[in-house]
């Protein structure tokens, strides 16, 4: 049995090498005569356009935690919200990225708008009272139209939760 198995395996190996040689020769022959599958109207399939290939929903880069020496630091909550619209109609599936910058670092968080164009982002930061907190927002439609908004808040001791209502209007372009 061992001799028959060895001959069978050897025969399979020979057949595989012959098939490989025939395929390589055929490809070489087609290339040498200038065969071009695109000339026959063949168009290779394209992958579908995916506008949310980069998962940004609930992506959060936290700000650094203050050290024990940071006296007077408080946790502030910033709530960004509003509606995105395009030509006055709710913009669904728009990507919204909010960047919060303090003297100690920055945080990023992104969301995708709901069916009615609504979005809401809640972020926290350790800030001393009277320090500036800058924010910027980038919003993209599924067709990659872009809107940028910026602003600044001052951390106030008594107001540890600050709401920033920001509508996003995509213009014709």
C-alpha distance (Angstrom), angle and dihedral (degrees) to the residues before:
residue distance angle dihedral
X1 . . .
X2 3.76 . .
X3 3.81 92.2 .
X4 3.84 92.3 49.7
X5 3.80 92.2 49.0
X6 3.78 91.5 49.5
X7 3.84 91.6 49.4
X8 3.82 90.6 47.9
X9 3.80 92.0 50.8
X10 3.81 90.6 46.1
X11 3.82 90.7 51.0
X12 3.83 91.0 50.6
X13 3.79 89.6 50.9
X14 3.82 91.8 50.8
X15 3.82 91.7 48.4
X16 3.81 91.3 49.3
X17 3.84 91.2 51.0
X18 3.82 91.4 48.6
X19 3.82 92.6 49.4
X20 3.81 90.1 48.0
X21 3.82 91.6 49.5
X22 3.83 91.6 49.0
X23 3.82 92.1 50.1
X24 3.80 92.6 47.7
X25 3.82 90.4 48.6
X26 3.80 91.8 48.5
X27 3.80 92.4 50.3
X28 3.82 89.8 47.9
X29 3.80 91.2 49.8
X30 3.82 92.8 49.5
X31 3.80 90.9 49.1
X32 3.82 92.6 47.9
X33 3.82 92.6 55.5
X34 3.79 91.5 47.9
X35 3.79 97.9 -108.2
X36 3.79 109.0 176.9
X37 3.81 117.9 -178.9
X38 3.82 89.4 -157.9
X39 3.82 89.6 61.3
X40 3.80 88.7 62.6
X41 3.78 90.9 58.8
X42 3.77 94.7 -97.6
X43 3.77 111.4 149.5
X44 3.77 116.2 -172.8
X45 3.80 111.7 -123.0
X46 3.79 116.5 -100.2
X47 3.75 122.2 -141.9
X48 3.80 112.6 -109.9
X49 3.79 116.5 -93.6
X50 3.77 108.5 -99.1
X51 3.78 112.9 -165.2
X52 3.79 93.7 -174.7
X53 3.80 100.1 49.5
X54 3.80 90.1 125.1
X55 3.78 106.3 65.1
X56 3.78 104.6 -137.9
X57 3.77 99.6 153.9
X58 3.79 108.9 120.5
X59 3.79 91.1 -7.4
X60 3.78 106.4 156.9
X61 3.78 130.9 -178.5
X62 3.81 103.3 -170.0
X63 3.77 122.8 -137.5
X64 3.79 115.4 -113.2
X65 3.79 114.9 -86.6
X66 3.80 111.6 -110.4
X67 3.77 117.7 -110.5
X68 3.80 122.9 -116.7
X69 3.82 88.8 -100.6
X70 3.83 93.2 64.0
X71 3.79 99.1 100.8
X72 3.78 118.5 -167.4
X73 3.80 95.4 22.7
X74 3.80 117.7 150.6
X75 3.76 133.9 -176.4
X76 3.78 110.8 -113.3
X77 3.78 124.4 -168.0
X78 3.79 119.1 -147.8
X79 3.79 118.5 -164.4
X80 3.81 116.7 -164.8
X81 3.77 116.9 -169.8
X82 3.75 145.4 149.9
X83 3.77 143.1 109.4
X84 3.77 130.5 -71.9
X85 3.79 117.6 -140.4
X86 3.80 137.4 -180.0
X87 3.80 118.5 -163.0
X88 3.80 87.1 -10.7
X89 3.82 93.1 -57.9
X90 3.82 124.3 111.7
X91 3.81 111.5 -91.8
X92 3.79 109.1 -138.0
X93 3.79 122.5 -163.3
X94 3.81 94.9 17.7
X95 3.80 113.9 151.9
X96 3.81 116.0 -126.2
X97 3.81 121.1 -167.9
X98 3.82 119.2 -172.0
X99 3.80 121.8 -164.2
X100 3.81 118.6 -164.4
X101 3.83 116.1 -165.6
X102 3.81 125.4 -169.1
X103 3.80 131.1 169.4
X104 3.83 86.9 -93.6
X105 3.81 100.7 50.0
X106 3.76 143.8 -66.2
X107 3.79 140.7 -82.6
X108 3.80 131.0 -155.2
X109 3.76 129.6 -157.5
X110 3.78 130.8 169.4
X111 3.78 137.0 -166.3
X112 3.78 139.1 174.9
X113 3.81 120.0 -122.5
X114 3.80 120.0 -107.6
X115 3.80 126.9 -119.8
X116 3.83 90.7 -82.3
X117 3.83 92.6 47.2
X118 3.82 94.0 -103.5
X119 3.77 123.0 145.5
X120 3.78 134.5 177.4
X121 3.80 129.6 -173.2
X122 3.80 123.3 -177.4
X123 3.80 119.3 -166.9
X124 3.80 134.6 170.2
X125 3.79 129.9 -149.7
X126 3.79 136.1 -179.6
X127 3.81 105.8 -124.6
X128 3.78 136.9 158.8
X129 3.81 116.1 -122.1
X130 3.82 114.2 -88.5
X131 3.81 93.0 21.7
X132 3.81 118.5 128.4
X133 3.78 121.3 -110.2
X134 3.80 112.3 -163.7
X135 3.78 121.7 -161.6
X136 3.75 134.7 -171.1
X137 3.75 130.4 -174.6
X138 3.79 130.9 -159.3
X139 3.78 119.7 -169.3
X140 3.80 127.1 -173.9
X141 3.78 131.7 -169.7
X142 3.81 118.4 -138.7
X143 3.84 85.0 -99.6
X144 3.85 89.5 55.6
X145 3.82 98.2 -108.8
X146 3.79 105.5 156.0
X147 3.80 136.7 -144.9
X148 3.81 123.9 -175.9
X149 3.80 125.3 -163.3
X150 3.81 129.7 178.3
X151 3.78 136.3 -173.4
X152 3.78 146.7 154.8
X153 3.79 133.9 -130.7
X154 3.78 127.9 -171.0
X155 3.79 115.5 -137.4
X156 3.81 107.4 -117.0
X157 3.79 117.8 -163.9
X158 3.81 96.2 -133.1
X159 3.82 95.6 43.0
X160 3.79 106.0 62.7
X161 3.82 91.6 157.7
X162 3.78 116.1 59.1
X163 3.79 124.3 -177.0
X164 3.79 121.4 -153.7
X165 3.81 111.0 -166.7
X166 3.78 105.7 -163.6
X167 3.80 122.4 171.1
X168 3.80 114.5 -156.5
X169 3.80 117.6 -144.0
X170 3.79 117.5 -171.5
X171 3.78 109.0 -153.1
X172 3.78 128.4 -147.4
X173 3.72 110.4 -90.0
